[in-house]
Each structure stands twice: as structure tokens, then as C-alpha cells.
Amino acid sequence: MRRKVRTKYLLFILIMILFPVLLFSQKNLETAKMKFENEKYVEAIEILEKLIQTNEDNWEYYHWLGISYLENTKLPGTGMIKAMKIFKKAKKNLIKAVELNSEDIVAHEQLAYSYYYPPKIAGGNKKKALEHLEEIKKRDSKKGLEISIEFFLFDKEYEKAEQKCKMFINLYPDDPDVYHHLGMIYQQKEDFQKAFDEFEKIIKKDSTALNSLYQIGRTTIFSGQNLDRGVECMKSFLQSESNENNPPIDAAHWRLGMIYEKQGKLDLAEAEFKEAIKLNPDDKDYKKSLKKLRKKL
């Protein structure tokens, strides 16, 4: 009896000691997440690295640390060499996250991308990327199919990508993203009317689908068709609030200038090229377009 009472007492003391530590750790994790959401990645990294020192077996710490490092590579002023070093840290922590929790689909997804897209010299490894893709497919077949399409597009295997897109539509007909992928495939295959049709399907469902608005404008440049519609879409794109997942504003001004040039509206084209250069003075393509245009004026 005394032994049972003593055991319960020791357990109570242990809980009283550990509970504040656990509470403190959870509070710090939430703070790190908040820093991440506010794009304060360096501060998030500092908190998460300290948390890992207190508990090396918490997969969430490695998960958030890994994706914080990934976002940190995109910060302005991060040079290529520094970005590659940070990128290695990101992968190291994401690998640890899936080791501790194989159900962490986000970590598997980021690792699949991180291994598939870079060249071998920068740590690329398509075999490892496909291993993580298989782990994703086991847990989320829709996400796995989406990534498969993206990989085929990246490798310019357009026939395989098109087949996967049609498979996706049969399984998930209400998901609009696949039509954008199809539009990109047809654009690359120079089947421009089909490209227009796919992008327009998305616009009918969502008139503010910025990527598709941009790609309609881009397709008008490549095809020389539907130029008025291209101007309309590019203007809609420029009037909307863009984000990092969409083409940059300076590129949209450049593309709009190219459409105006095809229409013979050279003054309007010049104004758009100048605006693109103003927003991004380091882009050589913008300057070349303006120089070429001025020979026509």
C-alpha cells in the first residue's frame, strides 16, 4: 500500500515538474508559427532551434524549422551560395521530421520538390524525390497525382502530363487547377486554341484567377491571336492584388507592352516597357524590348 502511495506521489511530482516545461515549449512553438505566418523566418528559426535543444524527438519542431529555412532562402539579398547552405539545412530538418512522423505529408511534399527540381550539383536526386512522392500517394492520392503532373511538366514530357491531367479530371472534375496545367501543356505544344479554351474554363469559374489571366495574355503573344482579349486579361491581372505565387507585376507590364506592340500601339507599348524597367531595372529582356521598339518609333 505504501509503495502504491509513494509511486502516485512521485508521479504527481514528475507531472508538476514537467507540465510547465511542456506548456512553455507549446507556447514557444505557437510563437514560432506566428513568426512564420508573419514572414519573420529568421526569428522563427531561432525559436525552433532552441526548442529542439530541449526536445530532439518532436517532429513538429523539425517540420517548422525545415519550412522556415526553405522560406528563408527566398528573402531579398540572399545570394546563391548562402541560399544553397540554407537549403541543405532545410532538407536536413525535413528529413528528420518524416523520420519521426512518416505521416507528415507537407514535409514529404517539400522534400519531393527539393530533390526533383535542383540539378545534382545542388543536391538534386530524382530517385529520392520519387520515393517521397510514393509516400505522398499512399496518404493522399490526389496530391500525389498533382505532383506527378508538375514533374512531367518540369521534364517537358507533355504527353504523359496530358494523360495524367485527363486522369485527374475524371477523378476530380470540380478542381480548376488541372485545367491550368492543361493550358500550359497546350501552350508549350503550340496548340494555342486548346490553351485558350483551358485557361478560359478557369476564368469562368473564377474571374480573379490571376495565373490564368496572365497566361491568356501570354498565349496571345505567342499565337498572335485574340490580342484584345490578351490586353483585357493583362489589365485585369495588373488591377488585382498579386502575390508570390503569381508572375511578378513587372513581367505583366512587359507582356502587356508586347501585346500593344503586336497591335501596332507603339506609344502604349513603350509606356509598359518603361514601367517594367522602372519596377525591375536589372532585367535585360525588358531593356532589349524597349530598345527594339524605339527603332520603330
Secondary structure, 3 states (H helix, E strand, C coil): CHHHHHHHHHHHHHHHHHHHHHHHHHHHHHHHHHHHHCCCHHHHHHHHHHHHHHCCCCHHHHHHHHHHHHHHCCCCCCCHHHHHHHHHHHHHHHHHHHHHCCCCHHHHHHHHHHHHCCCHHHCCCHHHHHHHHHHHHHHCHHHHHHHHHHHHHHCCCHHHHHHHHHHHHHHCCCCCHHHHHHHHHHHHCCCHHHHHHHHHHHHHHCCCCHHHHHHHHHHHHHHCCCHHHHHHHHHHHHHCCCCCCCCCHHHHHHHHHHHHHHHCCHHHHHHHHHHHHHHCCCCHHHHHHHHHHHCCC
